[in-house]
Amino acid sequence: MTIDGMDILSTWGCVLLDDSFSSLFKYPDRTDVNFTNYAERDGITPDLRKCGFKPKSVSLNFLMKHSSESDFWAKYQAFFTDMAAAGYRTAVPGNGMTYRLRYDRTAGYRSPNLHNAGNNITVFTLNFIEDDHSIPLGGSPSGGIPITGYYGVNGIDFGAFGVHPDGEIGAMLHYPDVKEPFTDGQTIDLDTRRIKHKEITLPLWMVAASQSEFVNNCSAFFAQFAQPGKQSLYIREIGGTTYVYYTGCTSFSVFWGQKPGAKFSIRLTVPVVTWLDGTERILTVLFDPTYGALADENGRLLTLT
């Protein structure tokens, strides 16, 4: 790994521990979305003309090697002087991406045998802030897995990204809350039932045949959600497609290696629940459990109205 062009091992006697990659790969949360909530309509009407992201906290674990007390203090002072300097640090951790980070605080410190003679180790946990997310948007999925037909985003099966649901999402079938009935201040309208929008969390896992494939598919998957407007989401549990927008990533754990994988959860908002009777109807894309989205000879998706 390099920081500001300097190798962290030869400069400060440090190496980056693999558990840091979970924080680096975690998707940033979206900035708050403004919406209108009409009492006489189902769901909400969000303003999705732009898609911005909140600053993300990045936690990095550095293992520092030192041979004596004087060696420790020399490396310690040099390391923290450089990490906590004004401005941004340019970090290249070896996962094919570059991060622009600013120092926030030291969140942890472990040193089982600080000043013993010989080789000693100390682990520092440093928190940085990433103001502009570094996950490149765009690209197409590669490799993937043969398990398909569970979820799809914008007509692309999750399996193409190497992504699969991590267990069932029974919460999807929870009936949404009902809105307070419309009133003009004198009478209450109980003739029409209106339902609220729905927040859902998708627990997922991802696998890849190589580190480069993992980085590519991580970026390509996130790019489908990190764009203006509503995104179409096929969900096997409801037997069709609904529209959602991304709001955040609640967890991300990476298993970094030659064939990396991850477990993570993304949070989505369904502005109008479309799979219940009495609500707004949309086009439903036809999916086959084996072949995914179905299309005609001209490449147009087959839908039901």
N, C-alpha and C positions, 0 to 999 in steps of 0.2 A: 504494500500500500504506500502511496505517496500523499503528502499533504503540502500544498503550495510547491509542488515539484521536488520535495525532499523525501527520500526513503525513510520511513519511520524507524526501521531497525537500525540502519547505520547512523542516523542523526540523533535519535533519542533512546535507542535500545529497546524499542517497543515493537510488538506485533498486534494486529487486530484480531480479536477472538471471533470465531464463527458466529456466535450468538448475536453479534451486532448486525448481521445481515437482515434479521427480522425487522428491525427498526428502519433500516435503509430501504427495504422493499415495500414497507407498509404504505398503502395509498393514502394521500392526504384527504382530509374532510373537505367537503364543498362549503363555500361561503353560504350564508343563510339565503334562502330563496323567499322572495316576497310573493304573496299570493292573496287572492280575494276569496273569501268564504261566504257565499250567498246562502242564506237560510232556505231559499226556495229551490236550490239546486243540489244535486248529489255532489259530494266531494268538494274539491277546491279548484280554482283557476290559477295556476302558478305562472310567474313571469320567468320563462326559461330562455330568454333571448341571449343570455350570456352564461358561461360556466366558469366560475372562479374558484379558487381553493384557499383555504386558511393556511397560515404558517404551520409547519409540522415540527414536532419535537423529535429529534433523532438521538438515541442513546447508544453510544459507542463504548465498548469495553476494550481497554488497552492493557496488555500484559507487558510490564517493564522488567527487563533483566538487569541486574546490577551485582557487582562483585564485592562491594564494601560500602561502608557508611558514606564515605566521601564520594564514591561513584554514584550512589543513590541520590545524594543531594545535588550533585552537579547535573545529573540527567533530569531530576525533578524540576529544578529551577529553569533549565533550558526548555523543557517540554511545556510547562505551564506558561512561561513567558511568551512562547510562540503561539500556543493554542488560544490564550485569552487576549491576544493582541487585538487592537481595533480592526474593524473591517471583517471581511469574509475569508474563510479558509476554503481552498479548492481541494477537495478530497477525491482521490481515485483509489477505491478499495479493492480493485481487481475483479469486479463483477460486470465489467463492460460498461459501466456508467460513471459519470462524473457528478459530484455533488458540490453545491455552493452553500457552505454552512457558516454560521456565526456562533461563537461560544456563548453558552448560557450559564451553566454551573457545573460543579463537580457533584455528582449524585451518589457516588459510592467509592469505597476504598477498602481493599483487602490486602493484607500482607502477613502471612502466617509466620514467617521468620525474617524480620526486616533486615537486621544487621549481622546475621551470621556470616562467618567467613566462607568464601567460595561463591558459587552462583546462587543468587536469591531472586525471587520474583515478587512483584507487587502488581495488583490489578486496580486500575482506576476506571471508574465509569463516568464519562463526561457527557453531558447533555448539550446538544447544539440545536439551533433553530434553522430550519430550511424555509426561507420566505417564499422562494419560487421553486415549485416542485420540479424535479429533474427527470421524472419518468417521461420519455419521449412519447408523444401521441401519434398514432398512425401505425402503419405496417399491417401485415397480414399474418395470421397464425401459421405455424409450421409444425410438422410432426403430429402432435396430438395423441389422443387415445381412441381405441375402437369402441368405447362405451358411449353411446349416443342416445338421443331421444328424451332426455330428462329436462334439459333447459336449452334455450336458444336466445341470443340477443341480436336484434336487427337482422334476423334471418340466418345467423351463423350458430351452429350447434356448439354448446360449451365444450364438447369433446374435441373440437378442432383446436382449442387452446390448451388441451390437456387438463381441463377442469371438469370436476364432477361433484355433485352434492355430497356433503359429509353428513349423511343421515337424512331423515325425513324432515319436512318443514310443515308439520301439522298446523303451525300458527297461520299458515296461508288460508286454512279452512275456517279459522275463527271468524264469525260473522262480525262485520265492522259495527262500530257504535252508531247509534241513531242521533241525528242532529236534534237540537231543540226545535220544536215546531215554530213555524213562522207566525209572528203576531204583529198587528198594526197598533198595538197598545190598548186595544179594546176587546178584540176577539183573538182566539188562538185557533189556527188552522190545524185540525187533526185529521183532515181528509187525505192528506198526502204525506207519506213517509219519505224523509230524505236521510241518506246515510253519509257518514263522515269519510274522509280519505283514510288510507291505511298505510302504516309503516311496517315494512317487512325486513327481516334480516336473513340473508342466505348464507348458511355455513357451507363452505366449499373446501375441496382439496385440489391441488395441482401437482402434476408430475411432468418431467421432461427428460429427454434422452441425453441432454448435455446442458452445460451452464449457459451457452449462447442461446439455445432453444428456450430455456427457462426465461432469460431476460427478454427475448423477443416476444414470447407469448404473454408474459406479465404486462408488457407495454401494450401489446395489441388488444388484450382483454380489457384493460383499463380504458383504452382509447374509445371503446364502444360506448362506455358510460360517461366519459369525460368530454361531452360535447353539448352544445346548446340543444334545446328542445327535448321532447319526450322520446324515450327509446322503447322499442317493442321487445317484450320479454315473453317467450314461450315457457309455460310451466306445465309439466305433465300432470301434476296433481289436479289442475283445474281444467285440463283437456283443451287448452287453447292459449291465446295470446292476449296480453294486456299491455298497457303503457305505463312506464315508470320513469323516475329520474333518480340519479345517484345522490346520496346525501353524505355517506361516510363509510369508513372502514373501521370496524370495531375491534378487529384483532388480525394479526399476521405473524405466523411462526414459520420460519424457513429452515429446511434441513439442507444445508449447503454441502455439496460434494460433487463428484463427477456426474452423478445423475440426481440433481437436486429436486426437491419437492417442497410443498408448503401446505399449511392449513390456515385458512383465513375466512373472515366473514365480512360481507358488504351489506350496508344498510340502504334500502331503496324506499322511495315514497310512491305509492299508487294514488295519483290525484283523484281518479274516479274508479271505484271498484266495478269491473265490467263483467264479472262472471256470476252475478246474482240476478235473479229475476227482478224486473222493475227498474233496472239501472240502464244507463247509456250503453248502446251496443256498438261494437267495433268489428272490423274485419278479423277473422280468425284464420291464421295461417295453418294449412294442413301439414302435419308432421307425420312421418313414418318412424317407428321405433328403430329401424335399421338404417334408413337412408337420410333421416333428418327432414328438413323442409322440402316440400314437393313443388316442382315447377313444371311448366309446360315446355314444349320444344323451343320456345323463344326465350326461355329463362325467366319467365314471369311467375311469381309465386302463386300457387293455387290457394284460394281463400274461400271461406264461407261468410255470408253476410248475416 
